[in-house]
Amino acid sequence: QVQLVESGGGLVQAGGSLRLSCAASVNRFSINVMGWYRQAPGKQRELVATITSGGRTSYADSAKGRFSISRDNAKNTVYLQMNSLKPEDTAVYYCNARRVIDVEGHWGQGTQVTVSS
C-alpha cells in the first residue's frame, strides 16, 4: 500500500514560482518511479515529469526548461520546482508513485495550482 500527501500548491502571478512536494508512505516494496501529472478543467490528465529511484528524469515538452523534478529517496519525497509559470499551467497537480510490483501507480489527492495573468 502507498499513501501520498501533496503540498505546495496555490495562487501565483504569471512569471512566478511554486514548489510542490509529495511525501509517500510505503509499507512494502520500494518506490521505483515518482512523478507529477496535471489536469486542467475540461482536459485529460497529462504527464508533467517523472523521476526514477536512480535519478533519471523525463519531462513533458511544456515543462522543459521551466520545471525541475527532484527526489529524496531517504524520505520517499518528490518535488516539483516550477518557474516562469504561465496561466496555461493552471491545473490540479497530482503526484504518482509506482513500485516495481505495481502495474499502475498510486495517486495523491491533488493540489491546485492557479496562475493569474
N, C-alpha and C positions, 0 to 999 in steps of 0.2 A: 504494500500500500504506500502511496505517495501523496503527501499533502503539500500544497503550495500556497504561500502567502505573499501577495504582491503589495508594493507600496511605492509612493513617489509620484503618482500622477497629480494633475492639477491644471490650472489655467495659466497660460503664459502668452505673452505677446509674440508675434512673428519675429524671428531672429533670435529669440531667447533659447534657453536650455533647460532641460529637465533630466533627472537621473532616476530611472526605475530600478527597483530591487525586487528580487523574488527569492524567498528562502524556502527550501524544500526539507520536509521531514520524511525520512525513509526508514522502514523497519527491516526490509530485506533487500538485498542486492543493491549495488551502487548505481548511481545515475550515469548514463553514458552521454546523452545529448541533452542540452538545455537550450531553450530558445524563446524568442519573443515573436508573437503574431499580433495582428491588429484587425479590428473590424470596424469600419465606418458605417454610419446609418445607410441602410439600403444596399450595402455591398457585402460580398463574401469575405470571410476571414482570410487574411493573407499573411504570408511569411514576412518577417522583418529581418531577423538574424538568428543564427544558431551558433553554438559553440560546443565542441566535444570535450570530453574529460582531458584530452591531451592538448587542448587549446586551439584546435583548428577552428577557424571561423568561416562563416558564409553569410553574405548579405544580399538582400533584395537590391535591385538597381536603385530604387528610390531612397535607400538608406546609405548607400556607398558614399563615403566622403563626409557624411554628416553624423552618422550614428556609430557608436562603438560598443560592442558587446564584450563583456569580460566575466570572469568566473573565479570564485574562491572555492576550490574543491573541499577544503577542510570544513567549510561552513555550509556546503551544499547551496551556495547562493550565486545567483547570476544577476548581472547588472546590465542595464542599457543606458549608456550616456547618449543623449540626444541633443545635438547642437544645431544651430541655424534652422530652428523649427519653422515650418510653413503651415498655413491654415489647412492645407490638404493632409497634414499629419494628424489632424483631429480624428480620434477613434478611441475605442476601448482596446487597451493593450493587454494581451493575455500571455502569461508565462506557460511554458510547456516543458515537461521533463520526461525523458524516456530512459528506462533501464534496459539492459541487454535482453531481458526476458519479455519486454513489452512489445506488442505489435504496434499499438498506438501509444502516444504519450499521454500523460496526465495533465489536466488543465487547472490553472488557478482561476480565481473568481473574476479577474479582470480589474483594470484600473483605468479610469477615464483620463484622457489627455485632450485638452482643448487648447487650440492655438488661435488667438484672435488676430485679425488683420489690422 
